[in-house]
Amino acid sequence: MDLYEYQARDLFGAHGVPVLPGRVVTTSEQAGAAAVELGGTVVVKAQVKTGGRGKAGGVQLADTPQEAQREAAAILGMDIKGHTVHRVLVTPACDIAQEYYLSFILDRTHRTFLAMASVQGGMDIEEVAATAPEALAKVPVDPVVGVDARKATEIVQAAGFPAEVAQAAADAVRRLWDVFVAEDATLVEVNPLVRDAQGSIIALDGKVTLDDNAGFRHPDHAQLIDPTGQDPLEARAKARNLNYVKLNGQVGIIGNGAGLVMSTLDVVAYAGQAHGGMKPANFLDIGGGANAQVMADGLDIVLGDPDVHAVFVNVFGGITACDQVATGIVQALDLLGKDTSLGETAAKPLVVRLDGNNVAEGRRILAHAAHPLVTMVDTMDAAADKAAELAALTFVRGA
């Protein structure tokens, strides 16, 4: 789960990472009041889970409360890379003397943790890594040992922090590591970490990604979930323990096993080139032991997406038996057909390819149901082509 900047700052503050005071508001009037409370020049910052806020006009200085109110009014409701701004963070302006970069990430390639630090902060760190890789220090961290005072000093020295801030920076490194470990994060980043005119080290901006798989250890993390920033279909899928990701295509995808679903995405994307550029609309893995109810839940999610014009169900029966999948399809279509509130939403063609465990019984169940929206196809390539073809037909018809 990615956090907003203000949520990351709250975690930083709770673990002793130095941050400026701030107020999160949802109206321009509240922004003006926050500016009065904080005093002096303030910064009004859009809260969205994406980069590029500054270039999009989502970060503005305001010398007076009236300016803060005007800037907040302009920023609230703004679209930044597809993310609508629902709240802004108001903080005091900082007199910056130097900008640095600090982060901890999960290094999957080397199966360890990695600290990254640079004296070239305040900019796109990917650009720094590409144009001046020597300016970005990368220090592996033993997960058993962690980051003590010696390791923090090693990280700071590797990045070339000036001597006058080395001790304070090392302290920030240790406290940032505390955030990373205590909160079960996969990413903790401060960009920029600044030295202000008085010589203090401050985390001006932050990113945190929490490991959803560790959520059972952190019931307090539930309050960090923002329904306004979550795709409603993904939220529904998560509530049903389905592994679903919304994409930008027209062909709904349901499969069992992440590898099979990924392969299905590729095959559909390739087949779609011959049918007006149809693409996968989602990733949905019903898992290795899915039953009829799970299949029905998956269809309910995918058919509820207005961008979907056809659905490709691709199942290789192993633990998940094909007869269970077929039963789920029949049940789901029956229930969705009775839900008059859905209207034409559920009336979308399904292409089903079954193979493996109990395939004969699965095909018999579908054939007996004889649902007019269901087409059975034997091979994966042919099924992908048929799904793309049907999606293109309804896509053009509805355009």
N, C-alpha and C positions, 0 to 999 in steps of 0.2 A: 504494500500500500504506500503510494506516494503521499507525502504530507504537503500542506501549504507552508509557505514561508513562516507565517505567524505560529503555526503549530511546531515547526522545527525550532524556532526561537524559544518557545515555551520549554521544550525538552532541553535545549542548551542551558537555559537559565536554571532549570531544576538540577542540572548536574554541574553547575558552577562555571560554565562557559560564559565569559563576559558579553553581554548584549546591551543595547540601548533600550530605554523604556519605550513602550509603544502602545497604541490602542487600535483594536480591530473594529471597524464600523461598517455598517451596511447602508447608510444614507449620507448624503452630503451635509446635512445639518449636524449629524454626529461627528463628521470629520472636522467641521468648524469648531465644535465644542472641544474635540480632542486637541486641536491646535491651541486653543486658549489654555487648556490644562497643561500642555507640555511647554508652552511658551517659546518665543523666538521662531526662527525659520524651521519649517518641518518638511519632511518628505512624504508624499502621498504615493503609495505603491499598490498597484493592482495585485490581488491574490489569485493567481492561476497556477495550475500545475503544468507549466511549460516555460521555456526560455523565451528570450526576445522581448521581454516586457518593455525595456527601455526604448528599443527601436520602434515599438508599436505605439509609443506615447503613454505607456502604462505606469511610468515613474516620473513624478513631477515635483519640483521644489515649490514651496509656498512661503512667502515672507510674512503673510498675515492670515488670521483665521478666515477672513473673507476669501482670500485666494485659495486657501485649503478647501473651502466649501465648493468653490467653482471648479477646482481641479478634480475633486472627488466626483462632482456631478458629471464631468466629462468622461471620467474613467469608468464609473459604475455603468454596467450594461455594455461596455466595450467588448468587441470580439477580438481575442488574441489567439491566433492559430487555431480557431475553432472552439476556444474556451471562452465562455461568457463570464465577465467579471461580476461577481455578486457581493464582494466585500473588498475593502481597501485597508491597508495597514498605514497608520500615521505614526511616524517616529521623528525625533529631533534630527535636524541636519547635523552631519559630522564633518569636522575640519580634518580632512584626510591628509596625512603626510606620506604614507606609503601603503600599498596594497599587496597582500600576499594570498596564497591559496593553500588550503589544507583539506584532505579528505581521507576517509577509510572506506575501502570497498572489499567485497568478497571476490577474491581472485580464483575463479573456477578453473582456469587453465592450469594453475600450479597448486590447486587445492589448499589454499591458505588465505590469509588476509593480507592486504596490501595498503600501506600508507603512501599517500602521494602529497608532495609539498612543492611549492614554488614561490619565488620572490616576485614572480610576474602574475599577480592576481588581478581581479577585476575585469578579466576578459574571458573569452571562450577558451577553456582549458584544452579542448581538442585542437584548437588552432595553435596554441603554444606547443602541444605535443608534436604537431605536424611540422611546424616551422622552426622550432628551437627545442628539440627533444632533450637536449642537455640541460635545459632550464627547468625541467620537471623531474624531481627526484622521486624514485620509486623504491620503497624500502619494505621488504617482506616482514610480516609480523607473525611470530609463532603463536598460534591460538592458545597454546598451553601456558606460555610465559606471559603473553600480553604486552602491554606498554607500561613499563615503569619509568622512573626518572632517567635512567641511563638510555633506554630505547627512545624516549621522547627527545633527548638531547641529540641522539644519533640522527633522528629524522630531521630535526631543525638544522643541524650542521650539514647534512647531505643536500639540503635545499639552499644553503648559503644565506640563512637569515643573518642580518647584522648583529654584531655583538651586543648592542644596547637593547635589543628586544629578544635576544635568544632565550633568556630565562622565562620571560612572560609567554613567549611563543611555545616553549616546551611545556609549560603548565597548561596552556590551551590545548596542546596535543593530547596530554594525558586525560584531560577532562572530556575531550571529544571522543577519545577511546572509551571512556566510561559510558557515554551516550550510546556508542556503537554496540557495546557488549550488553549493557543493562537493558536496553530497549529491543534487543534482537533485531538490529538493523542490517540491511545488506548494503546500504550506502549512507554515509554521513559526510556532508560536504559544506565547507565554508568558503564562499567566494563572493566578495573578498573578506579576508581577515585583515583588519587595518591597524596601523599605528596612527593615532590621532596627534594633533598638534601638542598635546600634553605628554605624549609618549606612552599612552595607554594602548593596550591591545584589545580590540573589540571585534566580535563577529557581526558584520553588517548584514549579511545575507546567508541563508542556509537552506540546504536540501537534505531531506531524510527519506529513505525508503525503508519501510518496516517489512519484515518477513511474515507474510500472512500465515505460514505454516507454524509459526510460534505464537499465534494469537491466543491459544489456550493458556499460555503463561501470563498473558497480559490482558485481563478483562477490561482494564482501564483504556486500552487502545480502541475499544468499540466506540467511545465517544469522539474519536478522531475521524470517524467515517462521515463524509459529507454527502448526503443524498443528492444535493443539487449538482455535485460534480461527478456523479456516477451515471453511466449509461443505464437507463431503466431496465433494459433487457438483461444486461450483465448483472444488475442487482437481483432481478428475479431468478436468474440462473444460479447465482451464488446462494440464495436462500434455499434452493433445492439441491445444493451440493453438486452442481453441474459445472464442468470446466468449459466455459463459453467466452469467446472473444468476438466482439463485433468488428466486422471488416466493411469494406466499401463496395462490395459487389452486389449481384442480383441472384446468385444461386446459393440457397441455404445448404449447409453441409452438416450431416450427422454421421458419426462413425464411432467405432469402439477401439480405443487405443490411440495414443497421440501420434505414433508413427504412421498408422493407417490414415488418420485424419490429415496429417501434413501431406502425405502422398496424394490424397484426394484433392486437396487444395491445388496442388501442382497440376494434376490431370485436368481438373475443371478449368483452370486458367489457360492451359494449352488448348483444350477443346473450344473454349469460348472465343478464341481468335477467329474461328471460322463462323461464328454466330454473333457478329456485331460487337465483339469485345466483352462478352459476358464474363464476370469474375466471381470468385467465391464471396459470399456475403457474411460468412462467419466461420469460426472454428468452434465445433462442439464435439467434445469427447464424452460419450456416455459411460466410458470405463469398461473394465474387463469382466465385471460380473453383473452387468445391468439386467434388470428384469423388465417386465412389461410396463410397470409404472414409470420407471426411469425413461423408457423410450417414449412414453406418452408425454412426460414432462418436457423432454427435449423437443418434441414436435410442437408442443404448445408454445415454447419460447421462439423457435425458428419461424413458425407460421405467423406469430404475432409481430414479426418485423415487417413493416410496410415496404421496405426496400427489397424484400425477397419476392421473386416472381416464379421460382420453382425450387424444389428441394431434392437433394440427392442423399439418400440414405445408403451408406456403404458399410456393410457389416460382414466381418469374417468370424463365424461362430467358433468360439473356443469355450471358455467359461461362460461367455454370453451366448446362449443357444439361439439359433435362428428362429425357432418357434416362439420364443419369448419376445423377440424383436417384432415378429409379425403380429403377435397378439397385441403388443403395445401400439403398433401402428393402427390396427383396426379400432382399438378402444379409443385412441386419441382422436381419430377422425370422426368417430361416432359422437364423442363428447363435444368436440369443437363444432360439429354440424348442428348440435342442439343449442349452442350458445348464440342466441339471436343478436346479442350485443356486438358480436364480431363482424356481422354482415359478410362482406365478400373477402374479409381479411384471411379467413381460413381456407377459402376456395382456391387453392394453388396446387398445381400438379406435383406429384411425388414420383420420383424415379427410384426404384429400390433394387439394389444388387445384394443378394445374400449368397454366402458360401460357407462351407464348413459344417460345424456341429448342428445336426437336425435341420439341414437345409431343405430337404424334401418336405418335411412337415411345415416348415416356415412358408415355403412357396405354396403348399396346399391351402394353408390358412388364408393367405392373401388372394389366391385364386377363387376360393369359396366365397370370400367377402365380396369380390368383384366390384370393388369401389371404383367409380368412374375416374377418379383423380390419380389412381395408382397405376404405374407402368412398371412391370418387372423386366429387368434386363440381366443377362447372364454374366457379362464381363465388365470390368471396371472402366475400360476405355469407352466401350459402347454406351455404358450408363452415363458417363460424364458428358459424352457428346449429346445424348438425348436430353439430359438436364439443361445443358446450355441452349440447345435448340428450343425447348419449351419456354425457358426463361426469356429468350429473345422474342418469341412470339407474343407473350403476354406483356413484355416490356414495351414493345412497339405499339401494341393495341392500347395500352394504358397511357401512352405518351400524348 
